[in-house]
Amino acid sequence: MEMDCTAVLADVWLMLDGECDEATRTRLQEHMDHCSPCIEAYGIEEKIKGLLNRKCGGEHAPEGLRERLKVEIHRCITVTRVESTEG
């Protein structure tokens, strides 16, 4: 099945992050092997991802902030039980 460039470019980040299945990776790679604009866009996205990783990677939120977020998340979760009534 032939992929258009829009679909390929939409999935580039999935491929870069290793989040697509093997069949999708193969289809994307086959398209890019024959489409220089898509391989160029892939290269640009790859460089952006690398730059972001170098500049932002490895940073972690302070433990106090992490704990406050956990408390807020647990506080905001509402479990609703819906019982069916037969009429």
N, C-alpha and C positions, 0 to 999 in steps of 0.2 A: 504494500500500500504506500503510495507516494505521499510524503508529508510536505505541507507548504512551509515557507519560511516563518510565518507567524507562529505556527505550532511549535516549530523547532526552537525559536527564540524564547517562547513562553516556558519551555522545559529546560533551558540551559542551566539554570540554577539548580534544578533537581539533579541534573547530571553532575554538575560541579560538586554538589554536596553528597553525591553517592546515594541519593534517595530515590532513584528510579530503578525499576526492575531491569533485568538483562535484556529482555526483548525491546523495551523502550530505548535503552542505551544503544543497542545495535541499530535500531531505526534512526536515531538521532545521528549516530556516527556515520552511517551510510549516506544520509542526506548531506552532512557537512563535508564528506569526502568529495562531493561533486558540486558543492555550492560555496564559492569563495566568500560571498557576503556573510553567510552564516558562520563560516569558520573564523572570519575576521571578528564578527560580533562575539563569538565564543571566546576568542583570545582576549578581547577587551574585558569581558566579564570575568575571565579567569584572573586577569591582572588586578581588577578591582577587588575580587575576593581575596587575593593574596595580600593586597595592601591593607584591607580591613583586618585581616587576621594578624598581620604584623603590628598594626597600630592599636588594635582593640583586643586581640586575643589574649587569653590568660588572665584577664582582669576578673575579679570576683567581687560581689557585693560584700560589704562589711557584715560580720555575723549578726550584729544587732539589727540591721536592716532586714536581713533574711528572716530572722525570728519574728519581727513585727509583721512582715508580709505573710508569713505562715499563719499567724494569729488572725490577721484580717481575712485571709482566704477562708479559713475554717469558720470564722464568724459570719461570713457572707453566704456560705453554702446553706441553702434551705432545701430540706427534703420534704417533698409533698407526697402524701399518700392519698391516692385516689381510690376510693372504694366504689365498686359498681353496685348500683341498686337495680333490682329487677322490679319493674313496675307492673 
